[in-house]
Amino acid sequence: MLELPCELTLDLPVPDFTVSNLLRLESGAVLETKWANGDDVPIRINGELIAWSEFEVVGDRLAVRITEWL
């Protein structure tokens, strides 16, 4: 299989988030989203929706579990 670079993104709406907020972010910051706990999160590769996922805590890290491939 060929190795091709790609951009993986997870899309989460963050209400009232501004560039100023982005510049003030620090390590460990917590952002409130409009995503309800348990709702699937879209995964995109190079802008194309490829799967749905959910967040999961694994030890002291936040992980993403794929729930449905498209």
Secondary structure, DSSP 8 states (H G I E B T S, - for coil): -------EEE----TT--HHHHHH--TT-----S--TT--EEEEETTEEEEEEEEEEETTEEEEEEEEE-
